[in-house]
Amino acid sequence: MCEAMIEECLMVEFRIEGDDCPLADASSVTGTPIEAAPPLLREDGNVLLRFSAQASDDLKDYLDGDDRIRYLYQSVTEGRYNYRCLSLQQCVVHKLISAGFMVESLTYRDGNAVLAGAVVGHEILQTVMETAGETVGVKLQRVYALRATEDASIAQQWDLTPAQEESLRYAVAMGYFVVPRQTTASEVAGELGISKSAFLERLHRAQHSLFTQLFGGVGDGHPGDGGE
């Protein structure tokens, strides 16, 4: 993408409430958060769904019993279930995609969805916003410009490993750093598909790297207090 286009790229985040997508219902009934790829609308009218979740028999059983779901396929990778299936039910997300919205992440939790992605140019943003305004249950969370200087990943800028960056992003998104905390280390680890100890180790290493670069000398003790 050329630099001019990058300067016009806007990041947008929506919250979708009351979507009748099967994945929204599944997350509500089973209490299982679901990370989904952008749904693909096929020429035959069916929707290809690709998504993953923490290992849960309840989720699989619910999807198996949903008449809108066909050809459910499940695989397991490092304790996390990956799914593919066809759905007879189109989702609200398709309206935004048709308006020019480029989906980067889609998370279903407790029956609602958080949809994040990009639009290129203010005209496309206006079309997407008008579509969102006409669609019941879609609420704008935030809009911000993606500058060319932000094109490099956080990991590259702050000397983090991809795993450490991912752990930080999930922790922030799930409210781990909010006071009081909105989630636990175990819940964030579950979303990442890793153990609690592995998540905390990644988090602590990432924090140490960030703080060392920001303040210098972190880990050598606080001046004047003997390192307490």
C-alpha positions, 0 to 999 in steps of 0.5 A: 500500500502506498504511503498516501493510502496509509495516511488515509487509513482509519482504524475503527472499532464497533460493538455489536449487540443483539446480532442473531449470528450463531456464534453470538448465540453460542457465546451467550449460551455457553459462556465461551468467548469466540475468536472469529475470522471474517465471515465469507459469504458464498455464492450459494448464500451460505456463510463460511465461518472460521473461528476458535475457542478454548476447549469446550464440549458445551460449545461443540454440543451447542453448535451441533444442535443449531439448525443454522449450522452445517458441516461442522469441522473441529480440530485441536491445536495446543488445547484450543479448538479450531472450527469451520462450518457453513451457516445459513444465517448471515451476520450484521458483519456482512453489511459493514464489509459490503460498505467497505469495512476491512475486518482485522479481528472479531470477538464474540463474548456473552452474545455480543461482538467486538469488531475491529478493522480499517477503512481507507479514506473518509468517504468509505468511513462515511459509508461504513458509519451510515451503514452502522447507523442504519443497522440495529445493535451496532455501536461505534467504539472508537476511530483513529488514524493509522499513521505511517509511523505506526506501520511497524509493529509494537514488537519491533519498536519495543524489542518484544517477541511476538508472543509477548506482544500478543500477551500484552494486547490480550491483557489490555483488551480484556481489562487485566490492567484496569483497577479493579481488574476486569479479568484474571490471569487465568482467563487471559491465558485461556484466551491465548490458549496457554497456561497461566504461568506461561502467560505471566512469564510472557507478561513480566518479560514484556513489562521488564523490556518496556520499563527498561527502555522507558526508564533505564535501570529498572531491576537495579532497585529504586534509588535511595531505598535499597531496592525494596 
